[in-house]
Amino acid sequence: MSECQNININDAHQRLTTGELAVADIRDPQTFQQGHIAGAVNINNDNLGDFINDNADKAVLVVCYHGVSSQRAAQYMLEQGVAEAYSLSGGMTAWAETLADELIVGA
């Protein structure tokens, strides 16, 4: 994969259910604590390199607020060696509207 791809909520949810995706949440820590996808890692400049190294051979789902910033972050991760990177269409705003009962609150 040379360019990141957008993935819709249903496809992302299915792939998460089967354990196919690692999740990188690039929102601020406070918003992350208010609700995130199970297993997501809140990414910042301090842990980005470790996340990429730990998930280089996996498919990565990058999420942000509305699905815009995650596209750039997913492309960056591809350029840094991640095998596959996807941006969640609609971001966590759309995820929360569709799958609110599956949000994890807190750490």
N, C-alpha and C positions, 0 to 999 in steps of 0.2 A: 504494500500500500504506500503510494507516494504522496497522496493528499488525504487529509482527514475527510471523513464522511459524516453527514448528519444522520442521526438515527431517531426514529419516532419513539414515543413513550412505550407503546405496546411491544415493539421489537426489543427495545432496551430492557424492559421488564422481563421478557421471556429469556433473554440471554443472561440477565442477572440471576434469575431463578435457577438456571442450569450451571451457574458458576463460571460462565465464560468471560466475564468482564471484571476488571479492577476499576474502582471508581475514584476519580480525582475531582474533588469539589473545590473550586477556586474562589468561592465567596468568602467574605470576611468571617472571622471566627465567631462573632456574635450571631450572625445570621445562620451559620452552620449549626450552632447549638440550638437554634429555634426549630430546626427540622432538616434532616438530611437522609439520604438513602443509606440503608443498612450496609455496613462495611466500607463506607466512603472514608477517604482520607482527606482532611482539610489541608489543601496544598498552599504553601507560601514559599518565599524565596529560600528559606532555611531548609526545607525538606523536599524541595522539588527534585534535586539531583538524586537523592536516595530513592524517591518514589520511582523515578525513571529507571534507575539501576535495578530496583527490586521487581519491576514489571516489564522489563525490556522484551521478554518473550511472550507477553500476554497482550490481549486486546484491552484497551483502556477506554473507559467512558469518562469524558470530561464534562462537568456540569457547572453552570454559573446561574445567574438570575434569570435571564431570558433566552439563552442560547446563542448569544453573539460573541461575547468574550471567550467562551469555551471553544469556538472555532479556531481562534488564533492560538490558544493554549494547546489544543489538540494537534495543530499543525507543528508547533514548536516541539512537542513531545515526539512526533514522528521524525523530525529532523535530528533529534537527539538519540534516536535508536529504538524507540518503542515500535513493536511489530505492527500494531493496528491502533488507530485512535479515532474515536467517534465523539461528536458533539451532540448533546441531547437537544433535539428540536424543542423550542419553547422553554428550555431551561427548567429550573426548579419551580418556577412559578406555574408552569403547565403541569409538572409532576404533582405538585401539591393539590392542584385542582382535580386531577384525575385519580391519584392514588394517595390521598391524604392519610388514609388509615395505615399506610405503610411507612410513614415518616418516623424517623428516630429522633427524639428530642433529648438534648444533652449530649454528653460524650458517648 
